[in-house]
Amino acid sequence: MCNKGRSFTFSLAVLLLAVLAGCGSQPRSTYPVLAQTVESDADMDCTGFDDELLKANAIRDAIFEEHGDVISDAYWGTALDVAAEPISGVLFGMIRALSTSKASKTYLEAAAAAGLRMEQMLVYKEQSNCPSGPTGDPNLSDSIVLIKLQDLESQLRQESITQKQYISERRMLLDDLR
């Protein structure tokens, strides 16, 4: 009976270690990875686009505020906000190539997704002829930010700026959407 008890205890300990090891190998971000577009976007009005911009921006801000040091250390010393597309997936692939922890990558992916959602909401606002909203910089509006983001993408495609410059400048522009 004593051997059965030890065997059961040993089996339970092994099972517990396996569960804990599994939890440690799959870190979870407490931040949602937003979809760039969702079906309900088609039904939104200008106020809805602004609300979605605020939600995505709040996620980005929280990630950079809480984990900016991790993100900064992870990529060229610059906190990063990445675009998956339209630049042929180059930047999203860079996240996967980084030699960072799995937890850092989940934060990067959540921040990148929030940035993409913000940019998409700006596109929808423009297409719907919504009034442009204010930004953190009094000399900018969200429609000007969109134009500058599109110009940055063009410069990257033409290779007139580096990927590092693109990421840094894109992050600053999205930071202005407050």
Secondary structure, 3 states (H helix, E strand, C coil): CHHHHHHHHHHHHHHHHHHHHHHHHCCCCCCCCCCCCCHHHHHCCHHHHHHHHHHHHHHHHHHHHHHHHHHHHHCCCCCCCCCCCCCCCHHHHHHHHCCCCHHHHHHHHHHHHHHHHHHHHHHHHHHCCCCCCECCCCCCEHHHHHHHHHHHHHHHHCCCCCHHHHHHHHHHHHHCCC
